[in-house]
């Protein structure tokens, strides 16, 4: 428990018991130095797990790199039986043991967990899934546990806290790959944490990144259409989220009651409830639920309400605006109650919440208008953000945003329609185009604005370069306006092709606001003037 969190806990692997049914060619060493799925990182004495690509159009099959892994000194190569044509020649070299399994993604999680000594078995693990609200709920749970003096770490799309201070998640992934997950859990164990809160994306669940996390509590927030480019349809998307609840029944017994925390106001909860034998705790505002919010008073900067349950009533002041924030707080409170935290400690944890970096974060550079940075990436999340900001705008509500390439195309016109319905003016710009044409992505968004009657030039403009788009947005803003810079949050790069170009939206916003103060509004015309 007191070891360096960067040191491995157990490098010995009992291959037959770890991967039952696997076929092994050559002698598998009991001790390995590391576990990799990227052949470029392989070091002598390590395990290389060849993982098939799953995220087109640019995904690669790890089986094409088995020879590269051997050349870098891998002592064990784990391959998939149905890819034999790709690894047969390399296996015949006799330079390493080859372990053949049915599914290398499952094997990768299993091997990584064994390498780090199955750390989830020494933690109470809490998984949070849903279309929207996952990140805030993860951070709220951590805030409550901290208020109750229960040491907890977390892994979210925004940040990782595995020991001391939290660090920004710069991966562009909500749920990182299983070796990184298991290594982070091991760091939490070594840092003395007793709880781990994990944001569980549908991709992460479907691709086995969260296998071996031994979940004790599973939380569902909301469901709306998203990621259908990967899952195919809404039923498969929901099924992927259901995997989190199935895992409640598969985990080891840690003396904690396995619990499903479900949103009673979302119809998808019934399906998720059916996927587990664990006890259920429901929360909601409208429907009957085990935990309900009553007497809501939603203000510009905070939400006041009462949490009502079998324990009685607890008054809460949450420093987050919006009805959706109340749902997130209820979900976090239900988790805490399931773990025996008192209602009073829950209220303290909610009141002390510092917010999530890059989520509705105010940027103050002395400008006469409000600037807010957010990462809303679905139409519903954007709708909620704009609805929260609308009452704050004494002037116009202006948004600068784009949509990510190689992601669900349905987001684009959907977010365009929402912006057209709720914002006064929109600047459409680049986000993470990846291999797609940025102008084509922006055209898809523009189509949504046109669908709801907005006109290019008077209601929205296109500015592909994101820095220039933000500069233009600030230049056209007047006292009393509210500007939302949406889509990047705390992400530390813009992905163009295979390159990650350095980018920090909050830093860029402050730089441009400073320029505005120094040089004035400049020569950029206001389209509405």
C-alpha positions in Angstrom: 0.0 0.0 0.0 2.9 2.4 0.6 4.7 1.7 -2.6 5.5 4.3 -5.3 2.3 4.6 -7.3 4.3 4.4 -10.5 5.7 0.9 -9.6 4.0 -2.3 -10.6 2.2 -4.2 -7.9 2.7 -7.7 -9.3 4.5 -8.6 -12.5 3.9 -12.4 -12.2 1.2 -13.8 -14.5 -0.3 -17.3 -14.2 -1.2 -17.6 -17.8 -3.4 -20.8 -17.7 -5.6 -19.5 -15.0 -5.7 -15.9 -16.3 -6.7 -16.8 -19.8 -8.5 -20.2 -19.6 -8.9 -21.9 -23.0 -6.0 -19.9 -24.6 -3.5 -21.8 -26.8 0.1 -21.1 -26.2 3.0 -21.5 -28.5 6.4 -21.3 -26.9 7.3 -20.8 -23.2 5.4 -18.0 -21.5 7.4 -16.2 -18.9 5.9 -15.9 -15.4 7.3 -12.4 -15.1 6.9 -9.6 -17.6 8.1 -6.0 -17.6 5.1 -4.2 -19.0 1.8 -4.6 -21.0 1.3 -2.8 -24.3 -1.2 -2.6 -27.2 0.9 -0.1 -29.2 3.9 -1.8 -30.9 5.8 1.5 -30.9 6.0 1.4 -27.1 7.1 -2.2 -26.6 10.1 -2.7 -24.5 12.2 -5.9 -23.9 10.5 -8.4 -21.7 7.0 -7.0 -22.2 3.7 -8.3 -23.4 2.2 -7.0 -26.6 -1.5 -7.6 -27.1 -2.6 -7.2 -30.7 -6.0 -5.5 -30.7 -8.2 -5.2 -33.8 -9.2 -1.8 -34.9 -12.7 -0.8 -34.0 -13.1 2.9 -34.7 -13.0 3.5 -38.5 -12.0 5.2 -40.7 -8.5 5.4 -39.3 -8.3 2.5 -36.9 -5.5 0.0 -37.3 -5.3 -3.7 -36.6 -2.6 -4.5 -34.0 -2.0 -7.9 -35.7 -0.3 -6.0 -38.5 2.4 -5.0 -36.0 3.3 -8.4 -34.4 6.6 -8.5 -36.1 7.4 -4.9 -35.0 6.6 -6.0 -31.4 9.0 -8.9 -31.7 11.7 -6.6 -33.1 11.4 -4.4 -30.1 11.8 -7.3 -27.7 8.4 -8.5 -26.7 8.6 -11.8 -24.7 4.8 -12.6 -25.1 2.5 -11.7 -28.0 -1.2 -12.2 -27.5 -3.2 -12.6 -30.7 -6.7 -13.3 -31.8 -7.5 -16.7 -33.3 -9.5 -15.3 -36.2 -6.5 -13.2 -37.3 -4.1 -16.2 -37.8 -3.2 -15.2 -41.4 -1.7 -12.0 -40.0 0.4 -13.5 -37.2 1.3 -17.0 -38.3 4.7 -16.1 -39.9 5.8 -14.1 -36.8 4.8 -16.9 -34.5 6.9 -19.3 -36.4 10.1 -17.3 -35.7 10.2 -18.7 -32.1 11.4 -15.4 -30.8 8.6 -15.1 -28.2 5.6 -17.0 -26.8 2.4 -16.5 -28.7 -0.9 -16.7 -26.7 -3.9 -17.2 -28.9 -7.3 -16.1 -27.5 -10.8 -15.6 -28.9 -10.9 -11.8 -28.0 -7.8 -9.8 -27.4 -9.6 -6.8 -26.0 -10.9 -8.9 -23.2 -7.5 -10.5 -22.8 -5.8 -7.0 -22.7 -8.0 -5.9 -19.8 -7.5 -9.2 -18.0 -3.7 -9.1 -18.4 -3.4 -5.5 -17.4 -5.4 -6.1 -14.3 -3.2 -9.1 -13.3 -0.1 -7.1 -14.0 -1.2 -4.4 -11.6 -2.4 -6.9 -9.0 -6.2 -6.6 -9.7 -6.4 -3.1 -8.0 -10.2 -2.8 -8.4 -10.6 -5.6 -5.8 -9.1 -3.3 -3.2 -11.3 -0.3 -4.1 -15.0 0.4 -4.0 -15.6 1.2 -7.7 -18.4 3.4 -8.9 -19.2 3.6 -12.7 -21.2 6.4 -14.2 -22.8 6.1 -17.7 -25.3 8.0 -19.7 -25.4 10.4 -22.7 -25.2 13.6 -20.7 -24.2 14.5 -17.2 -21.6 11.7 -16.7 -18.7 14.0 -16.0 -20.4 16.4 -13.6 -21.9 13.4 -11.7 -18.4 11.8 -11.3 -17.0 15.0 -9.9 -20.0 15.6 -7.6 -19.6 12.1 -6.2 -15.9 12.7 -5.5 -16.8 16.0 -3.8 -19.3 14.3 -1.5 -16.9 11.5 -0.6 -14.2 14.1 0.2 -16.7 16.0 2.4 -17.4 12.7 4.2 -13.6 12.1 4.6 -13.7 9.1 2.4 -10.5 9.1 0.2 -11.5 8.8 -3.4 -9.9 9.0 -6.8 -11.6 9.5 -10.2 -11.2 9.1 -13.9 -13.3 11.4 -16.1 -13.3 12.9 -19.5 -11.9 16.1 -18.0 -9.4 15.0 -15.4 -7.8 12.1 -13.5 -7.2 12.1 -9.8 -5.2 9.1 -8.8 -3.2 10.5 -5.9 -2.5 14.1 -5.1 -3.8 16.9 -7.4 -6.0 16.2 -10.3 -4.4 16.3 -13.8 -6.1 17.2 -17.0 -7.3 14.3 -19.3 -5.6 15.3 -22.5 -6.4 12.0 -24.4 -9.7 13.1 -26.1 -11.1 9.9 -24.7 -13.9 9.7 -22.1 -12.7 6.2 -21.1 -9.0 5.4 -21.7 -7.7 2.0 -22.7 -7.8 -0.8 -20.1 -4.0 -0.7 -19.3 -4.3 3.0 -18.4 -7.4 2.3 -16.4 -5.8 -0.5 -14.4 -2.6 1.5 -13.9 -4.6 4.5 -12.6 -6.6 2.2 -10.2 -3.2 0.8 -8.9 -2.0 4.4 -8.2 -5.2 5.1 -6.3 -4.6 2.0 -4.1 -1.0 3.0 -3.5 -2.1 6.6 -2.6 -4.5 5.2 0.1 -7.7 5.8 -1.7 -10.6 3.5 -0.8 -13.0 4.6 -3.6 -12.7 5.0 -7.4 -15.3 6.9 -9.5 -15.1 6.1 -13.2 -16.8 7.8 -16.1 -18.0 4.9 -18.3 -18.6 5.8 -22.0 -20.5 3.5 -24.3 -17.3 3.1 -26.3 -15.3 2.1 -23.2 -17.9 -0.4 -22.2 -18.4 -1.9 -25.7 -14.6 -2.2 -26.3 -13.9 -3.9 -22.9 -11.8 -1.0 -21.6 -13.6 -1.3 -18.2 -13.5 -5.0 -17.8 -11.9 -6.1 -14.5 -13.1 -2.9 -12.8 -15.2 -5.0 -10.3 -18.0 -2.4 -10.1 -19.9 -2.0 -6.9 -22.2 0.8 -7.9 -23.5 1.6 -11.4 -25.1 5.0 -12.2 -27.3 6.0 -15.1 -27.9 9.6 -16.0 -29.8 10.1 -19.3 -30.2 8.6 -22.7 -30.5 10.4 -26.0 -29.4 9.5 -29.5 -25.6 9.6 -29.8 -22.6 7.6 -31.2 -24.8 5.8 -33.7 -21.9 5.9 -36.1 -20.3 3.3 -33.9 -23.3 1.5 -32.3 -25.6 1.4 -35.3 -28.8 2.2 -33.5 -30.2 3.4 -30.2 -30.9 -0.1 -29.0 -27.2 -1.1 -29.4 -26.1 2.1 -27.8 -28.3 1.4 -24.8 -27.1 -2.2 -24.7 -23.5 -1.0 -24.4 -24.4 1.1 -21.4 -26.2 -1.9 -20.0 -22.9 -3.7 -19.8 -22.0 -1.5 -16.8 -25.0 -2.9 -14.9 -24.3 -6.5 -15.9 -20.8 -6.1 -14.4 -22.4 -5.5 -11.0 -23.3 -9.2 -10.9 -19.9 -10.3 -12.1 -17.7 -8.4 -9.6 -16.1 -9.9 -6.4 -17.9 -9.4 -3.1 -16.1 -6.6 -1.2 -18.7 -6.3 1.6 -20.5 -3.5 -0.2 -24.1 -4.0 -1.5 -24.1 -4.0 -5.2 -26.3 -1.1 -6.3 -27.8 0.3 -9.5 -28.6 4.0 -9.3 -31.2 4.9 -11.9 -32.9 8.0 -13.2 -36.6 7.4 -12.6 -37.5 10.2 -15.1 -35.8 8.5 -18.0 -37.6 5.5 -19.6 -34.3 3.8 -20.4 -33.8 3.0 -16.7 -36.3 0.1 -16.9 -34.1 -1.6 -19.5 -30.9 -1.1 -17.5 -32.6 -2.3 -14.3 -33.4 -5.5 -16.1 -29.7 -6.1 -16.8 -28.7 -6.7 -13.1 -29.8 -8.5 -10.0 -28.3 -5.7 -7.8 -30.6 -3.6 -5.6 -31.8 -0.4 -7.3 -32.0 3.1 -5.9 -34.0 5.5 -8.1 -33.8 9.3 -8.2 -35.9 11.9 -10.0 -37.8 15.1 -10.0 -41.1 14.3 -11.7 -41.7 10.5 -11.2 -42.0 8.6 -7.9 -38.4 7.7 -6.8 -36.4 6.7 -3.7 -34.7 10.0 -3.8 -36.5 13.1 -5.1 -35.8 16.8 -5.4 -38.6 19.1 -4.2 -39.1 22.9 -3.9 -36.6 23.7 -6.6 -35.4 27.3 -6.9 -33.2 27.6 -10.0 -31.2 30.8 -10.1 -28.6 32.1 -12.5 -25.6 30.8 -10.5 -27.0 28.1 -8.2 -29.8 25.7 -7.5 -31.6 25.4 -4.1 -33.8 22.4 -3.4 -34.6 19.7 -0.9 -33.6 16.1 -1.2 -36.4 13.9 0.0 -36.0 10.2 0.9 -36.6 7.6 3.6 -34.2 9.5 5.8 -36.4 12.6 5.7 -35.5 15.9 4.1 -32.2 17.6 3.5 -31.9 21.2 2.2 -29.2 21.6 -0.5 -27.5 24.6 -2.0 -25.7 23.6 -5.2 -23.4 26.1 -6.9 -24.5 24.9 -10.3 -27.4 26.3 -12.4 -30.1 24.4 -14.2 -32.5 21.5 -13.7 -30.0 19.1 -15.3 -27.5 19.9 -12.5 -30.2 18.9 -10.0 -30.4 15.5 -11.6 -26.6 15.1 -11.5 -26.7 16.1 -7.8 -29.5 13.6 -7.1 -27.5 10.8 -8.8 -24.4 11.6 -6.8 -26.5 11.8 -3.6 -28.0 8.4 -4.3 -24.5 6.9 -4.7 -23.4 8.4 -1.4 -26.5 7.2 0.5 -25.9 3.7 -0.9 -22.4 3.8 0.7 -23.7 5.0 4.1 -22.8 8.7 3.8 -25.1 10.9 5.9 -27.5 13.4 4.3 -25.6 16.2 6.1 -22.3 15.2 4.6 -24.0 15.0 1.2 -25.2 18.6 1.6 -21.7 19.7 2.6 -20.2 18.0 -0.4 -22.6 19.5 -2.9 -22.3 23.0 -1.4 -18.5 22.8 -1.5 -18.4 21.7 -5.2 -15.9 23.7 -7.2 -17.3 22.9 -10.6 -15.8 20.9 -13.4 -13.0 22.6 -15.3 -14.1 23.6 -18.8 -17.8 23.0 -18.0 -19.7 26.2 -18.0 -16.5 27.9 -16.9 -16.5 31.7 -16.8 -13.5 33.5 -18.4 -13.0 37.0 -17.0 -10.5 39.2 -18.8 -12.1 42.5 -17.8 -14.4 42.5 -20.9 -17.9 44.1 -20.8 -19.6 40.8 -21.8 -19.6 37.3 -20.3 -17.5 34.5 -21.8 -18.3 30.9 -20.9 -16.3 27.8 -22.0 -18.1 24.5 -22.2 -17.8 21.2 -24.0 -21.4 20.3 -24.8 -21.1 17.8 -27.7 -24.7 16.6 -28.2 -27.8 18.6 -29.2 -29.4 18.0 -25.8 -26.3 19.1 -23.9 -26.1 22.2 -26.0 -29.7 22.9 -25.4 -29.2 22.8 -21.7 -26.2 25.0 -21.8 -28.0 27.7 -23.9 -31.1 27.5 -21.7 -29.0 28.1 -18.6 -27.2 31.1 -20.2 -30.2 32.7 -21.8 -31.4 34.4 -18.6 -27.9 35.8 -18.0 -27.8 37.6 -21.4 -29.0 41.2 -21.1 -28.0 41.6 -24.7 -27.4 38.8 -27.2 -26.5 35.2 -26.7 -23.7 34.3 -29.1 -22.1 30.9 -29.7 -18.9 29.8 -31.4 -18.8 26.1 -32.0 -18.1 23.2 -34.3 -18.5 19.4 -34.3 -15.9 16.7 -34.2 -15.0 14.7 -37.3 -15.3 10.9 -37.4 -18.1 11.0 -34.8 -21.8 10.7 -35.0 -22.9 12.8 -38.0 -26.3 13.3 -36.5 -24.8 15.7 -33.9 -24.1 18.2 -36.6 -27.4 19.4 -38.0 -28.9 18.6 -34.5 -26.6 21.1 -32.8 -27.1 23.5 -35.6 -30.9 23.4 -35.1 -30.4 23.9 -31.3 -28.1 26.9 -31.9 -30.6 28.3 -34.4 -33.4 28.0 -31.9 -31.8 29.3 -28.8 -28.8 31.6 -29.7 -29.0 35.0 -31.3 -25.9 34.6 -33.4 -23.6 31.7 -34.2 -20.0 31.5 -35.5 -19.4 28.0 -37.0 -15.8 26.9 -36.8 -13.4 24.0 -36.6 -13.3 21.5 -33.7 -11.5 18.2 -34.2 -12.0 17.4 -37.9 -9.6 14.5 -37.8 -9.5 13.1 -41.4 -12.7 14.9 -42.5 -12.9 18.2 -44.4 -13.6 20.9 -41.8 -15.7 22.9 -44.3 -17.9 19.9 -45.0 -18.5 19.5 -41.2 -19.4 23.2 -40.9 -21.7 22.9 -43.9 -23.6 20.1 -42.1 -24.0 22.3 -39.0 -25.1 25.2 -41.1 -27.8 23.1 -42.7 -29.4 22.7 -39.2 -29.4 26.4 -38.7 -31.1 26.9 -42.1 -33.7 24.3 -41.3 -35.0 26.4 -38.4 -35.1 29.6 -40.5 -31.7 31.2 -39.7 -29.9 33.0 -42.5 -26.2 33.0 -43.2 -24.6 36.4 -42.8 -27.3 37.9 -40.6 -27.7 35.0 -38.1 -24.5 33.0 -38.5 -21.2 33.0 -40.2 -18.5 30.4 -41.0 -14.9 30.9 -39.8 -12.9 27.7 -40.2 -9.9 28.8 -38.2 -10.9 28.5 -34.5 -8.7 31.2 -33.1 -9.9 33.6 -35.8 -13.5 32.6 -35.1 -13.1 33.4 -31.4 -11.4 36.7 -32.2 -14.3 37.6 -34.5 -16.8 36.5 -31.9 -15.3 38.8 -29.2 -14.9 41.7 -31.6 -18.7 41.6 -32.4 -19.7 41.3 -28.8 -21.3 44.2 -26.9 -21.8 45.0 -23.2 -24.5 42.7 -21.8 -23.9 39.9 -24.3 -23.1 36.3 -23.3 -20.6 34.4 -25.5 -20.4 30.6 -25.3 -17.3 29.0 -26.6 -18.4 25.4 -27.0 -16.9 22.1 -27.9 -13.4 22.0 -26.5 -13.6 22.7 -22.7 -10.2 21.6 -21.2 -9.0 19.6 -24.2 -5.4 20.4 -24.8 -5.3 19.9 -28.6 -7.2 20.1 -31.9 -6.9 16.9 -33.9 -6.3 17.5 -37.6 -5.6 14.3 -39.5 -3.2 12.3 -37.2 -1.7 15.5 -35.6 -2.7 16.9 -32.2 -2.2 20.6 -32.6 -1.7 22.3 -29.2 -4.8 24.1 -28.1 -6.3 25.3 -24.8 -9.6 27.1 -25.2 -9.4 28.9 -21.9 -5.9 30.2 -22.6 -6.7 31.3 -26.1 -9.8 33.1 -24.8 -7.8 35.0 -22.3 -5.2 35.9 -24.9 -7.8 37.2 -27.3 -9.6 39.1 -24.6 -6.3 40.7 -23.6 -5.7 41.7 -27.2 -9.2 43.2 -27.3 -8.5 45.3 -24.3 -5.2 46.4 -25.7 -6.1 47.2 -29.3 -9.9 47.7 -29.2 -12.5 46.0 -31.2 -10.5 46.0 -34.4 -11.9 46.1 -37.8 -14.1 43.1 -37.7 -17.6 44.2 -38.6 -20.7 43.2 -36.6 -22.9 41.2 -39.1 -26.0 42.7 -37.4 -24.9 46.3 -37.5 
